[in-house]
Amino acid sequence: MKKILFAILLSAGLMRGASAQETKASDVPAAVKTNFKTAFPNAKDVDWKTKEGKYKAKFEVDGTDYMASYGADGKILSKGLKIRRSELPTPVTDAVKNSGKTIDNVYRIDKNGSTYYLVKLEGDQDTKVIYTPDGQIAKEKLDE
């Protein structure tokens, strides 16, 4: 019984350690902050998180929610903005309908010259699914 309890606690600790950590702006590398300010000079309400060596910013520009991800060297890895459900391509909307879940919110993401759609789904546990424009799942994970 002790082994089972230990295994459960260890797993919970490892899963927690893998999740994104809130990060103070003062702890974000200078190269990341400089490139972020250049790319988004009008950003407001910036919140930083780190995960797996990446720096992720959630912020607002002119009333629209945005996100951006940077490597420690300051190179932008991806960026996106919140869009309306009606702006999703039909294949993505159909894929979500087929999943039986409800859309919470949607972001259009640009990464390596390609467009993806990050769809946050409601359910027992919130799930984030990244779709290609043709409705294929590129990545799926439980919300952190």
C-alpha positions in Angstrom: 0.0 0.0 0.0 2.9 2.4 0.8 4.4 1.7 -2.6 1.2 2.6 -4.3 0.8 5.8 -2.3 4.4 6.7 -3.0 3.9 6.1 -6.8 0.8 8.3 -6.8 2.5 11.1 -5.0 5.6 10.9 -7.2 3.5 10.9 -10.4 1.5 14.0 -9.1 4.8 15.8 -8.3 6.3 15.0 -11.7 3.1 16.1 -13.5 3.1 19.4 -11.5 6.8 20.0 -12.3 6.1 19.6 -16.0 3.4 22.3 -16.0 4.0 26.0 -16.8 5.4 28.1 -14.1 4.3 31.7 -13.5 7.3 33.9 -14.2 8.1 37.5 -13.1 8.9 39.9 -15.9 12.2 40.5 -14.2 13.1 36.8 -14.6 12.5 36.8 -18.4 15.8 37.0 -20.3 16.7 40.4 -21.8 16.7 39.0 -25.4 13.2 37.7 -24.9 11.9 41.0 -23.5 13.6 43.1 -26.2 12.2 41.0 -29.1 8.8 40.9 -27.4 8.7 44.7 -27.1 9.8 45.1 -30.7 7.1 42.8 -32.0 4.3 44.0 -29.7 5.1 47.6 -28.7 1.5 48.2 -27.6 1.1 45.1 -25.4 -0.7 45.5 -22.1 -1.4 43.2 -19.1 1.5 40.9 -20.0 1.7 37.6 -18.0 4.7 35.4 -18.4 5.1 31.7 -17.9 8.0 29.3 -18.5 7.7 25.7 -19.6 10.4 23.4 -20.9 12.8 26.3 -21.4 10.2 28.3 -23.4 8.9 31.7 -22.3 5.2 32.2 -23.0 3.5 35.6 -22.9 -0.3 36.2 -22.7 -1.2 39.8 -23.3 -3.7 42.3 -24.8 -3.3 44.7 -27.8 -6.2 47.0 -28.6 -8.7 44.9 -26.7 -7.7 41.6 -28.4 -6.0 38.7 -26.5 -2.7 37.5 -27.9 -0.1 34.9 -27.0 3.6 34.5 -28.0 6.2 31.9 -27.2 10.0 32.5 -27.2 13.1 30.5 -26.8 15.6 31.6 -24.1 17.7 33.1 -26.9 14.8 35.6 -27.7 13.8 33.9 -30.9 10.0 33.9 -31.4 8.7 30.3 -31.7 5.0 31.0 -32.2 2.4 33.8 -31.9 -1.4 33.9 -32.0 -4.5 35.9 -31.3 -7.9 35.1 -30.0 -10.5 34.8 -32.7 -14.3 34.2 -32.9 -15.6 30.7 -33.3 -17.2 31.8 -36.6 -13.6 32.5 -37.9 -12.6 28.8 -37.6 -12.3 26.9 -40.9 -15.2 24.6 -41.6 -13.1 21.4 -41.3 -12.0 22.5 -37.8 -15.5 23.3 -36.7 -16.7 19.9 -38.0 -13.8 18.1 -36.1 -14.8 19.8 -32.9 -18.5 18.9 -33.4 -17.5 15.2 -34.0 -15.6 15.2 -30.7 -18.8 15.9 -28.8 -17.2 18.7 -26.8 -18.0 22.4 -26.6 -15.7 25.2 -27.6 -14.6 27.5 -24.8 -12.4 29.8 -26.9 -10.2 29.8 -30.0 -6.8 31.2 -31.0 -5.2 31.3 -34.5 -1.5 30.4 -34.1 1.3 31.1 -36.5 4.3 28.8 -36.1 7.1 28.2 -38.6 5.2 29.9 -41.4 2.1 27.6 -40.9 -1.3 28.4 -39.4 -2.9 26.3 -36.7 -6.0 26.7 -34.5 -5.7 26.3 -30.7 -9.2 25.3 -29.5 -9.9 25.2 -25.8 -12.7 22.7 -25.2 -15.0 22.5 -22.2 -15.6 19.2 -20.4 -14.8 17.2 -17.3 -11.3 18.6 -17.7 -10.5 21.4 -20.1 -8.6 20.2 -23.1 -6.5 22.2 -25.6 -6.5 20.8 -29.1 -4.3 22.3 -31.9 -5.8 21.7 -35.3 -4.4 22.2 -38.8 -6.7 24.2 -41.1 -8.0 21.0 -42.7 -9.3 19.7 -39.3 -6.5 17.3 -38.4 -5.3 17.2 -34.8 -1.7 18.4 -34.6 -1.5 18.2 -30.7 -3.8 17.6 -27.8 -3.3 18.1 -24.1 -5.2 18.6 -20.9 -5.3 22.2 -19.7 -2.7 23.0 -17.1 
